[in-house]
Every structure is written in structure tokens, then in C-alpha cells.
């Protein structure tokens, strides 16, 4: 695979990682909102229970008692529904976290592969350069060996 293709894969992986991070942030925000809503319902339920305790001595007509029971049933149902919602939002957050981790591993793997390819390209270039240098040195040594030791130029001979 050539460098351009690897860079394209790397950019796609980076885009996927960024999208996964954005999804995780959204899921975490939604889970936080669901937990906050549950806390609000719990606080209201506790407050209502305290008010019922203070009014326990008051006699209510059967219709008011039925209304109170119906309201408590709806409040319990709302709490159960919100607890399920919190659980679902937390599961979605966990799934988004796992997806982000997978995207990060993939991106890191591609980074490592690209770096290894770059290192291999540099090693090949260095070996090629070394081979070229060795060949040049060998040619220079061969040309010196080809010249006889006792051979002198005519100018050198006239000086003698």
C-alpha cells in the first residue's frame, strides 16, 4: 500500500475517531441529564413523603385518599421509568466509550504502520546511498590499481 493510500486511511480513521468522541460526549451529556432528572424526581418523592408524614393525623375524605394513592403510584412509575432511562443512557455511554477506544486503537495502529513504512523507506534510501558510495569507492580503487606503479608521465621522465 502506498503512502497516499495510507494517509487516506489515516484521515478516515481520524474522522471516525473524532465522530466517536463527539457521540460519546453527547451520550455522556444525555446520561447526565437523565441522572439529574432522576435526582429531581427522587427529591420530590422524598419531599412528598415528608409532607404525608406531617399530615398523617389529618383525616382525608376517601376521594382525597384515592387521589393521593393514585399520585403516589404515578410518582413511583415515573421513578421506575426514569431509572430505566438512566440505565439505558449509561449503557449507550458505555457503548460509545468502547467505540471510541476501538477507533483510537485503529488510529494508533495506522500511525505505527505509517511510521514503520517511513522507517523502511529511510533504511532503503540509506542502503542505496551506502551501496552507491561503496561502488564509487571501489571504482576509484580499481582505477588506481589499473595504473602501473612504475609508470610515469613523460614530463616526470625528463626531470630525472
N, C-alpha and C positions, 0 to 999 in steps of 0.2 A: 504494500500500500504506500503510495507516495505521500509526500509532506502535505500537499494541498488537501488530499482526502482526509488525512489525519487531522488537519486543522479544522476541516468541516465537521468531522465527528466530534472534535473537542468543543467547538462552538455549540453544536446541538446538545451535547451533554451539559454544557454550562447553562444553556437556556432552560433545559429540563430541570436542572438543579435550582435555578432561580424561581421557576414556576412552582416547584415543590416547596420551596421556602415560603413563598407567598401563600400557598394553600395552607401550610402549617400555621402561619401567623393568623390567617382567617379562622382556622379551626380552633386555635387557642383562644382567640377573642370570643368566638361563639360559645365555647365551653365556659369561659369566664363569665359571660353574660348569663348563661344558664345557671351556673352556681350562685351568682348574685341574686337571680330571681328566686331560686330555691331558698336562699338565706332570708330574703324578704318574706316569703310565704311562711317559713318557719317562725320568724319573729312575730308575724301577725298571728299565727296559730297560738304561740305561747302567750301573747298579749290577750288574745280572746279567752284562753283558758284561765288566765288570772282574773279577767272580768267575770267569768262564770263563777269562779270560786267566791268572789266578793258578793255576788248576787245569789248565792246558793240558798240563802234563807228566804229570799223573796219568792212568793208564790206566784207562778205564772199560769195563765189560763191554758187549757190544752192546745189551743191553736198556736200560742206563742211557743210552747214547748215543742210542738211539732216543727215549727219554723226553725227553732234553734237546732234541733236534731238534723233537719234537712241541710241547714247551713254547715254544720259540722261534717256531715257526710260529703258535701261538695268540697269543703276545705281539705278533708283527707284525700279525696280523689285528686284534687289539684296538686297536693303534695306528692302523691304517688306518680302522677303524670310528669311532674317536674323532675322528680328523682330519676325517672326513666330517661327523660330528655338530657339530664346531666350525664348519665351513663352513656347514652348514645353519642353525645358531643365529645366526651372523653375518649371513647373508642375511635371516633373519627380523628381526633387529635393524635392518638397513638398510631393510627394507620398512616397519617400524613407524616409523622415523625419517622416512621420506618421507611416510607417512600423517599424522604429527604436523605436519610442515611444511605440508602441504596444509590441514589443519584450522586451523592458525594463520593462513594466508593468507586463508582463508574468513572467519574471525572478524575479522581486520583489515579486510577489505573491507566486512563488515557494519557495523563500527564507523564506518568512513569514510562509508558511506551514511547511517547514522543521524545522524551529525554534520552531513552536508550537508542532510538534511531539517530538522534543528533550526535550522540557519543560515537556510535558506529560509523557515521559519516565522517566525523573528525578523525577517527582511527584510520579509516581507509585513506583519507587525504594525507595523513601523516606517513602512512606506509608507502603511498605512491611517491610522495616527496622524498622520502628516505631512499626508495629504490632508484629514483631519478638521480639523486645525489651520488649514490653508490656507483651507478653506471657511469656517470661523468668522471668520477674519481678513477674508476677502472680504465676508462678510455685514456685519461691523462697518463696513468701509469703505464699502460700498454704502449703509448706513443713514445714515452721516454725510453722504454726497453727496446723499441724498434730502432732507435738511433744508436749506432755502434759507439762504444766508449772511446775508441781511438780516433774517431773521425773528427776532423777539424775543418773549419772553413778555409778557403784559400787565403784569406786575409790573415788568419791565425798562422798558417804555414809560412808566409812571407815574413812574419815578425820573428820567427825563430831563426 
